Amino acid sequence: MLTEDEIASTLAPLNGGHFRIDDVRAYARKLLARGKVVCARDGDELVSYVLFYDDGPEAFISMVWTNPRMLRQGFATAILEGLIRKIAKPIALEVDAENAVAHRLYKKLGFQRESRNGTRERWLLKRRVAIMQPYFYPYVGYLQLVDAADFFVFYDDVHFIKRGRIHRNNILVNGQEHGFTVPIAGASQNKLILETNLHDMDRWRTQFLRQLTHAYSKAPFFGDAMGVIEAALQSSPRSIADLAIASVVGIHTYLEKPLNWVRSSEFSPETHGMEKSQRLIEITKKSNGSRYVNTPGGKKLYDRLHFLEHGVALSFLRPEIMEYRQYGDLFVPGLSVIDLMMFNTPERIRDMIANYNIE
C-alpha cells in the first residue's frame, strides 16, 4: 500500500520537470480515493510505483515513479508488465514529449504514440483479443480465455473437428466423469463449424435434460443452472456454432459478466483462407487490438517473434484450476462448466474464472 505522504514526498522534487501538478497532495488524495496503486519495496524502502485508474472503457496510467537511486534496474518495467498481463482493455497514458527514456520504455512495452497536445503526448496500448472456436458448455479454462480478453471472436468459419471438444464434454454421473455429445448431421472435417448442422435436436434435448436431472437434481444450484441450460437449448439453434455460442453467452449473462463478442464469419470474412498465424494477426488488428492471447497449446503452434514483427504481442493463458465440493470428498476435475454451475454460486464461479495468469 502507498500513503498520501509517500506520493507527495516522492513527486514534489520532480514536479515541474517532465510533469506539472498544481497540488501534489490533492492529486495523491484523489488517486488513492478513486484509483489504484501497484508498488515495489525493498524492506522499508520504496523502490517504484505505478498509479492508475481502471474505472472506464480504458485504463489510464497516471504516474510511473522509481527511486532515483534505483533507476534502470527494471523495477518500473516489471510493474508495468504485470499490469499489462492483468488488464485486457486498452491502456492509455500521457508523457512529456521530451522524455526520451519514458518513450523507449513505453515503446518496448507495445504502446504507440496516438496524439500530441503542446508538450504532452498520449500513448496507447490497444486491447487484448482472444479468438477461439465455439465450444458447447466448455470447461472453465475456455471461460478463462474469454475473461483474459477485452474482445472475443468466436472462430466459427474454420473446419469442424469431429474428435474435438466443440460438441462434446463431460459431466459428473455417480461420482465419475461421463461424456455427452451433441448430435451432428453428417459430421465432417470438410465442413466449417457454422456449416455443421444439428441433428434430431428435439429428442436429444429431452434426453440431455433428463440426464442432467438424474446427475444433478440434488446439487445445491440445480434449479438455477438448469434454467440457464434450458434457455440455450431453446434458442432455436441451427448449427453447432449457434448452440455453442448461445451456451457461452448464456453463462456470461447468468454470471452478470460483460462479454464483447463477434463471429469471425460475420466480422472478418475477408481473412478466410489466410495462413493461420496471419489470419489471427489480421483479426486482432481489425478488432483494434495489439495483443493476442491464446491457449497453452498454442505455444507449439505460434511464434511470438512472428506476431511481434507484424505488430501484435502474443501471450498465452496459464489456467489455475480451483477445486470445489461436488457430491463427495473426491474432486473430479476437467468437467464441463455445467458441473461448475451446479455446485457453486455465480460469485464463486467468477472467482474461479479469474484464477489464471498470462505468460
C-alpha positions in Angstrom: 0.0 0.0 0.0 1.1 3.6 -0.7 0.3 6.6 1.5 -0.5 10.2 0.7 2.7 11.3 2.3 4.8 8.9 0.2 3.2 10.0 -3.0 3.6 13.7 -2.2 7.2 13.4 -0.9 8.4 11.4 -3.9 6.7 13.6 -6.6 7.3 17.0 -5.1 11.1 17.1 -6.0 10.2 16.2 -9.6 7.2 18.4 -10.1 7.7 20.9 -12.9 10.1 18.7 -14.8 8.5 16.1 -17.1 5.2 16.7 -15.4 3.4 19.5 -13.6 0.8 19.0 -10.8 -0.7 22.1 -9.2 -1.4 20.5 -5.8 0.6 17.3 -5.2 -1.3 16.3 -2.0 -4.7 16.9 -3.6 -3.5 14.7 -6.5 -2.4 12.0 -4.1 -5.8 12.0 -2.2 -7.8 11.8 -5.4 -5.7 8.9 -6.7 -5.9 7.0 -3.5 -9.7 7.5 -3.3 -10.5 6.7 -6.9 -7.5 5.0 -8.5 -5.3 2.0 -7.9 -1.6 1.6 -6.9 1.0 -1.1 -7.5 4.3 -0.6 -5.7 7.6 -2.4 -5.0 9.6 -2.1 -1.8 13.0 -3.3 -0.6 12.3 -3.8 3.0 11.1 -0.4 4.3 12.4 1.5 1.3 10.1 2.4 -1.5 11.6 1.3 -4.9 9.0 2.0 -7.6 5.2 2.5 -8.1 2.6 3.0 -10.8 -0.6 5.0 -10.1 -3.5 4.3 -12.5 -7.3 4.4 -13.0 -9.3 1.4 -14.1 -12.9 2.7 -14.0 -13.6 3.5 -17.6 -13.5 1.8 -21.1 -9.7 2.1 -21.0 -7.3 2.1 -18.1 -5.2 5.2 -17.6 -1.7 5.2 -16.1 -1.4 8.5 -14.2 2.1 8.2 -12.9 5.2 6.0 -13.0 7.9 6.6 -10.4 11.2 4.9 -9.5 13.5 5.7 -6.7 16.3 7.9 -8.2 18.9 5.6 -6.6 17.5 2.6 -8.4 16.9 3.8 -11.9 17.5 1.5 -14.9 17.2 -1.7 -12.9 13.8 -2.7 -14.4 11.6 -2.1 -11.4 9.0 0.1 -13.2 9.2 -2.2 -16.2 8.3 -5.2 -14.1 5.3 -3.4 -12.5 4.0 -2.2 -15.9 4.4 -5.7 -17.4 2.4 -7.1 -14.6 -0.4 -4.6 -15.2 -0.4 -5.3 -18.9 -0.8 -9.0 -18.2 -3.8 -8.3 -15.9 -5.6 -5.6 -17.9 -7.2 -6.7 -21.1 -8.8 -3.3 -22.0 -6.8 -0.6 -23.8 -4.3 1.2 -21.5 -3.6 4.9 -22.1 -1.0 7.3 -20.6 0.4 10.8 -21.1 4.1 11.6 -21.2 6.2 14.6 -21.8 7.2 14.9 -25.5 10.9 15.3 -24.5 11.1 12.4 -22.1 13.1 10.1 -24.3 13.7 7.5 -21.5 10.0 7.0 -21.0 9.4 6.9 -24.7 11.8 4.0 -25.1 10.2 2.1 -22.2 6.6 2.5 -23.4 7.6 1.6 -27.0 9.3 -1.5 -25.7 6.1 -2.5 -23.9 4.0 -2.1 -27.0 2.5 1.4 -26.5 2.0 3.5 -29.6 2.0 7.3 -29.8 -1.5 8.5 -30.6 -1.5 12.3 -30.4 0.2 15.4 -29.1 -1.2 18.4 -27.3 1.5 21.0 -26.7 4.3 19.3 -24.7 2.2 16.3 -23.8 1.8 13.1 -25.8 -0.9 10.5 -25.5 0.3 6.9 -25.9 -2.0 3.8 -26.1 -1.6 0.1 -25.7 -4.5 -1.4 -27.6 -6.9 -4.1 -26.3 -6.2 -7.8 -25.8 -8.1 -10.1 -28.2 -8.9 -13.8 -28.0 -10.0 -15.9 -30.9 -11.4 -19.5 -30.3 -13.7 -22.0 -31.9 -17.1 -22.0 -30.2 -17.5 -24.9 -27.7 -20.7 -26.2 -26.1 -20.5 -25.7 -22.4 -16.8 -25.9 -22.3 -14.5 -26.5 -19.3 -13.6 -23.5 -17.1 -10.3 -22.9 -19.0 -12.2 -21.7 -22.0 -14.1 -19.2 -19.9 -10.7 -18.0 -18.5 -9.6 -17.3 -22.1 -12.7 -15.3 -22.7 -12.1 -13.4 -19.4 -8.5 -12.7 -20.4 -9.6 -10.7 -23.4 -11.3 -7.3 -23.9 -12.8 -8.6 -27.2 -13.6 -12.2 -28.0 -14.0 -13.7 -31.5 -15.9 -16.9 -31.9 -13.9 -18.6 -34.7 -16.9 -20.2 -36.4 -15.6 -20.3 -40.0 -12.8 -22.8 -39.5 -13.2 -26.5 -40.1 -15.2 -28.7 -37.7 -13.1 -31.2 -35.7 -15.0 -34.5 -35.4 -13.0 -35.8 -32.4 -12.6 -32.4 -30.8 -14.4 -30.7 -27.9 -16.7 -28.4 -29.9 -19.8 -30.6 -29.4 -18.8 -32.9 -26.6 -17.7 -32.7 -22.9 -18.1 -34.5 -19.6 -20.4 -34.2 -16.6 -20.5 -35.9 -13.2 -22.6 -39.1 -13.0 -22.5 -41.3 -9.9 -19.2 -39.8 -8.9 -17.4 -40.4 -12.2 -17.0 -38.3 -15.4 -19.5 -39.2 -18.0 -19.4 -37.9 -21.6 -22.1 -36.2 -23.6 -22.2 -35.5 -27.3 -24.4 -33.1 -29.2 -25.8 -34.9 -32.3 -24.4 -33.6 -35.6 -25.9 -34.1 -39.0 -23.3 -35.5 -41.3 -20.3 -34.5 -39.2 -17.3 -33.8 -41.5 -14.0 -32.1 -41.1 -14.5 -30.8 -44.6 -17.3 -28.5 -43.3 -16.9 -25.3 -41.4 -18.2 -25.1 -37.8 -21.0 -22.8 -38.9 -22.0 -25.2 -41.7 -22.2 -28.2 -39.3 -25.9 -28.6 -38.5 -27.5 -30.2 -35.5 -29.5 -33.5 -35.8 -32.7 -34.6 -34.1 -32.4 -31.8 -31.5 -35.9 -32.2 -30.0 -35.3 -35.8 -29.0 -31.7 -35.1 -27.8 -32.7 -32.0 -25.8 -35.2 -34.1 -23.9 -32.7 -36.8 -23.3 -30.0 -34.4 -22.2 -32.1 -32.5 -19.8 -33.3 -35.9 -18.3 -29.6 -36.9 -18.0 -28.7 -33.7 -16.2 -31.7 -34.1 -13.9 -30.6 -37.6 -13.0 -27.0 -36.5 -12.4 -27.5 -33.2 -10.6 -31.0 -33.0 -9.1 -29.5 -32.9 -5.6 -26.9 -30.3 -6.4 -27.3 -27.0 -4.5 -27.8 -24.8 -7.6 -29.5 -27.3 -9.8 -32.6 -25.1 -10.5 -30.6 -22.0 -11.4 -28.2 -23.9 -13.6 -31.0 -25.8 -15.4 -32.7 -22.6 -16.2 -29.6 -21.3 -18.0 -29.1 -24.5 -19.9 -32.7 -24.8 -21.0 -32.6 -21.2 -22.3 -29.6 -22.1 -24.5 -31.2 -25.3 -25.8 -34.4 -23.4 -26.6 -32.6 -20.6 -28.6 -33.6 -22.2 -32.0 -30.0 -23.1 -32.9 -29.5 -24.4 -36.5 -25.8 -25.3 -36.3 -23.4 -26.4 -33.6 -21.9 -22.9 -33.8 -25.3 -21.3 -32.9 -25.7 -23.7 -30.0 -22.2 -23.4 -28.6 -22.2 -19.6 -28.8 -25.6 -19.5 -27.1 -24.2 -21.6 -24.3 -21.2 -19.4 -23.7 -23.2 -16.1 -23.9 -25.8 -17.6 -21.6 -23.2 -18.4 -19.0 -22.0 -14.8 -19.0 -25.5 -13.5 -18.7 -26.1 -15.7 -15.7 -22.8 -14.6 -14.1 -23.5 -11.0 -14.9 -20.2 -10.7 -16.7 -20.0 -8.5 -19.7 -19.0 -10.2 -23.0 -17.9 -8.2 -26.0 -18.0 -10.7 -28.9 -18.4 -11.3 -32.6 -18.4 -14.2 -35.0 -15.4 -14.4 -37.3 -17.7 -15.3 -40.2 -19.5 -12.0 -39.9 -16.7 -9.8 -38.6 -13.8 -10.7 -40.7 -14.8 -12.9 -43.7 -12.1 -11.3 -45.9 -9.5 -13.1 -43.8 -10.8 -16.6 -44.6 -8.2 -18.7 -46.4 -5.2 -16.8 -45.0 -2.3 -18.7 -43.4 -3.3 -19.5 -39.8 -1.0 -17.1 -38.0 -1.5 -14.3 -40.4 -5.3 -14.6 -40.1 -5.1 -14.3 -36.3 -2.9 -11.3 -36.6 -5.3 -9.6 -39.1 -8.4 -10.3 -37.0 -6.6 -8.9 -33.9 -5.8 -5.7 -35.7 -9.3 -5.4 -37.1 -10.5 -5.7 -33.6 -8.5 -2.6 -32.7 -6.1 -4.8 -30.7 -2.4 -5.0 -30.4 -2.3 -8.0 -28.1 -3.5 -11.6 -28.8 -3.9 -14.2 -26.1 -4.0 -17.9 -27.0 -4.5 -21.2 -25.1 -1.5 -23.0 -23.6 -1.5 -25.4 -26.5 -0.8 -22.5 -28.9 2.9 -22.5 -27.7 3.5 -25.4 -30.0 1.9 -23.7 -33.0 2.6 -20.0 -32.9 5.8 -17.9 -32.7 5.9 -14.8 -30.6 8.5 -13.1 -32.7 6.5 -13.6 -35.9 3.4 -12.0 -34.3 5.6 -9.1 -32.9 7.1 -8.5 -36.3 3.5 -7.9 -37.5 2.6 -5.5 -34.7 0.9 -8.0 -32.3 2.1 -9.1 -28.9 1.4 -12.8 -28.5 0.8 -14.2 -25.0 -0.6 -17.4 -23.6 -3.1 -18.3 -20.9 -1.9 -20.3 -17.9 -5.0 -21.6 -16.2 -5.1 -22.3 -12.5 -8.0 -24.7 -11.8 -9.6 -24.5 -8.4 -11.2 -27.5 -6.7 -14.7 -27.2 -5.3 -17.0 -29.5 -3.4 -19.1 -31.9 -5.6 -21.1 -34.7 -4.0 -18.3 -36.4 -2.2 -14.9 -35.7 -0.9 -13.1 -36.7 -4.0 -12.9 -33.9 -6.6 -13.4 -34.9 -10.3 -11.6 -32.3 -12.4 -11.9 -31.3 -16.1 -15.7 -31.3 -16.4 -18.0 -29.0 -18.3 -18.9 -25.7 -16.8 -22.3 -27.3 -16.3 -20.8 -29.1 -13.3 -19.4 -25.8 -12.0 -22.8 -24.1 -12.2 -24.5 -27.0 -10.4 -22.3 -26.8 -7.3 -21.2 -23.1 -7.0 -22.7 -19.6 -6.6 -22.2 -17.2 -9.5 -19.8 -15.2 -7.3 -17.7 -18.3 -6.6 -17.7 -19.2 -10.4 -16.5 -15.6 -11.2 -13.6 -16.1 -8.8 -12.7 -19.4 -10.4 -12.8 -17.9 -13.9 -10.4 -15.1 -12.8 -7.9 -17.6 -11.4 -5.3 -17.6 -14.2 -2.1 -16.0 -15.4 -0.9 -14.6 -18.7 2.6 -15.5 -19.9 
